[in-house]
Amino acid sequence: MRNLKGKLAVVTGVSRRSGIGTAICRSFAKEGADIFFTHWTPYDSEEGCGVDEDWPNMLREELQTHGVRVGHMEANLSDPEGLSTILDHAEEAIGVPTILVNNACHCAPSTYLDLNASVLDQHYAVNVRGTFLLSTEFAKRFEQKHAASAKGRIINLVSKGPDPNNLAYTATKGAVIAWTEPLSVGLAPLGITVNCVDPGPTDSGWMTEEIKKTLLPRFPMGRIGRPEDAAELITFLAGDQSQWVTGQIIRSEGGYTGR
């Protein structure tokens, strides 16, 4: 049974083969959703996560083996003028989307010693403004095309916790959490649910062996979170079975005790 057959999904932040975005796309494709994904390799290059310029095309070919339509593009979510372009290209590739997964983010270390206006603005531009404006544009287009006939989904990837080394990242993700519930009320009459997923620390390519060694004892299930763990929950939230779940912040982190 392909629970997302007929769904049209946009997933942002799919630059790395080991990332959560890639796991989401794979899970969606297996369930029958057509997919349009974005990637921004300059960010991965700058933040030291590694760049594989061939990966988006390789992923597209892999996803197409499930018999779904797939498109992708480079997209800088910090550019407000480019957000409509993402949905324009998505419509050309797969049609007017019914699912939006806000997975792309900007995350750079910031403590009270080095936090400044530039650091805050860089985080805000992607994590808050980009997420908010892409979501509202998605909702407007959904209302015009699908509101009477389809179920819509907006799913935001968020984070939290007392990390003094990521003040800007945590603050801007907190803004997304605060925004989710009121947006869910506003979009409920259109049949769009809005939820947050907090996957906790996830081994998506950024962890060193030292970090893994530090984190592992804090997971009572005996392993560190994997991208597939987040993808499975997001796939459920994207499906029809989750229609009565909206405005929620769902922690899927294996009982992580490091908060």
N, C-alpha and C positions, 0 to 999 in steps of 0.2 A: 504494500500500500504506500503510495507516494502522497504524503499529507500536504505538500505544498504545491502540488500540480496546479497550474493556472495562475500561481502567484508570480509577481514581478518585483524583484528585490534589488535595491541599491545598497551596497556595502562599501563604506569608506575605509581608507587606511589598510589596503591590501598590498603592501610592498614586499613582504618577506615570506619565504616559504614556510618558516616556522612560527608565523604570527597567528594571533587570534583571528584576524580578518580572513586569512587563508582557510583556517579551520571552519569558519562560518560558511564561506563559499562552498567548501566541499560538502558540508552537511546539508546546505540548502539544495545543492544540485542533486544529491542522492535522493532528496525528497521531491524532486520534480520542479523546483522553482527556476524560472529564467533569472539571470543575474547580470547586473552591471556593477562593476567594481572600480574604485579609484585607487590610485597610488601616487606617492610623492617621494621619489627616490632622493632628492636633495636632503630631505630631513633625515633619512636613514644614514646618509653619508656623513652629515654633520654630527649626528649623535652617536656615531660609532657602532651602529647596529649591523652594518654591512649592507652592500648594495649588489643585487643581482639583476642587471638590466634586462636579461632575457626572461626573468621569472614571470611577469604578467602574461606574456604570450604563451609560455609553457603552461601556466595555470588555466588560461582560457581553453587551450586544447584539451587539457585533462578534464575540465568541467563539461565540455561538449560531449565527451564520451557517454555522459548520462542522458543524452538526447535533449538537452536544454539549450536555449539560446544564451549566448554570453557576449558581453562587450566590456570594454574597459578604457580608461583614459588617465593620463597624468592630471592631477588636480591639486592646487594649493588652496586649502580651505581658509587660509588667512586672507585671501583675496575676495572681498564681498561681491565684486562684480562677476566673479567666475562661478558662483554657486548655482545660478540659474542655468549656466552652460552645462553643468553636470547633469541636471535633469533634462535639458534639451537633448544631449547626446544619449542619455538613457532611453528617452522616448523613441529616438531613431533606431536604437539597437533592439529594445525589447518591448516598448510601449510605455504607457504612463504607469509608474511604479505603484505598487500596493504596500510594499514593505520598505522601510528605511532603517538601516542599522548604522548609527553614528559611532563608528569604531575608531576613526582617525583621531589623533591627539597630538599635542605638543607637550613634551615632558623634558625638562632640563633641570639639573640640580639648582636649588635656591635655598639658602639659609638666611637668617636674619642679618648676617654680615654682608651678603652680596645681593640681597633683593633690592631691585631698583625699578624704575618706571619701564625701562626697556624690557626687562625680564617679564614683568607683569603683562605688558602689552602683547608680547609674543605668545604667552599662554592664553590670554583672553581672546586674541584674534581667532585662534583655532578652536579651543575647547569650549568657549562660550558663544562668541558671535557667530562663528562658522556653524556650530551645532544648532543654534537657535534659528538662524536665517534659513539654513537648508531645510530644517524641519517645518517651518511655517510655509515655505514655498512648496514643499512636498504636499502639505495638507491642502493648500489652495488648489493645486492641480488635481489632487485626489477628489476633492469636492466637485470639481467641474466634470470629471470623467467617471468616477467610480462610486460616489456617495450613495446612490440608490441601489447599487448592485453588488458591492464588494465589501470586504472587511479590510481595514487598514491597520498597519502596525508601525509604530516608531519605537525603537529599542536603543537605549543609550548605554554605552559602556562607561562606568564611573569608578571612582576610587575614594578611599577615605583613610583615616587613621592618624595617629600621632607621630608623623614622620617629620622631624625638624629640618630635614635636608631637601624636602620637596614642597616648600610652602606655596609657591605659585601654582604648581600642578594640583595640589590637594584643594586649594581655595577655589580654583576654577572648576574643578570637578564637583565641588560642593555646590556651586551655582547651578550646575546641571541637575543635581539632585533636588534642589529647592524648586526648580522650574518644572519638574516633571509632573507633580500632582496637579497644579493649576492648569497646565496645558492639557492634561488628560481629561479634565472636566470640560474644557472648552471644545475639545475635539470629539468627545463621546457622542454627541448627536450625529456626527458624520460616520460613526462606526469605526473610528480610529482609536486604538488603545495606545497608551504611552507608558513605557516602563523602563526602569534602570536595572542593569545587571552589574554587580560588583564581583568580579571573579577572584579577588584577592591576588596574592603573588602568584604569577603564572610563568612557567618556564617557556617563554616565547622567543628566546634567542638573546636576551640581554643579561641573563644570569651567568656569573662566573662560578667556578667550582667552589670558591670561598663563600660566595653568597648562598649557594645551594646548601653547603654544609651548615651555615648559620640558620637557615630557614627550616630545614627538614625537621628538627625536633619540635617545631611549633605546629606541625601538621599531625594531629592525632591519628589520621588514617595511614600514616607511614610513607607518604609520598608527597611531592610538590605538585601543585596544580598544573594541568596541561591545557593547551589551547582547546582541545576537544571537549574538555569539561564545560567551558563557557559556551562553546558552540552548540552543545546538546540542549542546554537551557534556552538559548536564544532561538533555536529551531522550534522548541515547544511554544515559546511566546509568539513566534511568527505564525503559528498554525491556528486553525479554527477552534481547537480545544481550549485555547486560552482567552476566549472572547470576554469572559467575566473578570479577567485580571487586568487592572489598569491603575495607573498612578502609584505603582509600587516600586520600592527599591529592594531587589532580591539579591541576597548574598549567596553566592555559590562558591565556597572557598574551603570545602572539606574540613570545617571545624577549626580553621586557622586561629591560633591563640595569640598571635603577635600584635594585636591591636593595642 
